[in-house]
Amino acid sequence: MVELIVDYIRVLMFFLREANPVFVGSIVFVFGAVFGSFINVLNYRLPLEMDVVFKPSFCPKCKRNIKWYHNIPIISYLYLGGKCAYCRESIAIGYFLIELLTAFSFLAFYLLYGVTWDFIVLCLFFIISLPVLIIDFRYHIIPDELSIGGAVVGLFLGFVHTFIGFDNNTNITISMIDSIWGVVVGLLIFGGIYVSSLLVFRKEGMGLGDVKFAATIGAFLGSSPSIVAFLLSFLYGSFLGLIIMIFKRLKNMKKIKTISHLKNLNISSDYVSSIVMVYVYQNQVDELRSSYIAFGPYMVLGAWTSIFFAHEMIGFFVGEII
Ligand SMILES: [Zn+2]
C-alpha cells in the first residue's frame, strides 16, 4: 500500500517536471489560492477553538453558510465586491490578501525549486507559519494544532526524506536525525529562557506556545539553521520592539500636547484633570497589555530569513572566524 502511494507520487512528480512550466505554474498558483483560503479558516477558527475541517464556511455576520460558488478563492472576493452575498456585510480585505499572498508565495517556491521535495516542505511550512504569525499577533497565543502539530509534520517530512527519499539533491529538506536535533535545540534554547525567567523574574518571559513553536522550527529547519533563525528572531524582536515603542511615545506626545493645549484655553481645571486621569489610566492599560510581547511573529520572520540565507550566513561567519 505504502509502496503504491510512493510510486504514484514519484510518477506524478516526474510528470510535473516534464510538463510545460506555465501549465504547472498555473496549477501551483490555484493550489496556493486554495490553501490561502484554508489559512484564512485556520486564522479565524483556531483561536475560537472551532472545527477547521468539517464545519462549512459561513459569514461571521449573518452566520449563513457560504455556497461553494461564492467561496472560490481570490475570484469570489472580486466578483462579490468584498461583500457577503446574503447580508452585504463587508468581508475584510485581509482574507483576499492572504489568498493572493499564498498563491504568489507557492508560485515563487515553484520558480525557485521546481517540483521537488523542497517545494513541498516550503509550502507546508508556509501553511503552518503564516497562521502562527497572524494569530499570535492578534490574540497572543500559538495554538497547539500549529506548534505541536507543525513539529509532528516537520519530523514526518524528515522521516520520509530519510527512508523514502523522493529527491536526493535538496537544499532545504533535512534528514530525520537533523530534524530531531532541531527539535531538541529549539526546546533547549526556548525552554531554557522560559524556565530561567520564571526563576529569576518570577514571571513568564515568553509564552509556552513560543517554546513549542521553537520545536516546530527546529523540526523543519534542522539544528544549525534553526539556531540562526532564533538569533534573527531576537534581533527582529528587539529592533521592531524599539520602533513600536518609539511610535507609542510619539502617540503619547500628541496626547500630552492636546492636554497642554486645553490648559492654555483656560477650560475649567476639573475638565482638564479628568482628561489627564483618563490619559494616565489608558497609559497604564497600554503598558499592561504590552508587558507580554507576542514573540511568534518574530520567530516566523527569523525562520523564513534563515531558510533562504542561513547557509550563506553560516558560511560568512565561519569564514570570518577561520
Ligand atoms: Zn453575511
Boltz pocket constraint, residues with backbone or C-beta under 6 A from the ligand:
constraints:
  - pocket:
      binder: B
      contacts: [[A, 59], [A, 60], [A, 61], [A, 62], [A, 63], [A, 64], [A, 84], [A, 85], [A, 86], [A, 87], [A, 88], [A, 89]]
      max_distance: 6.0
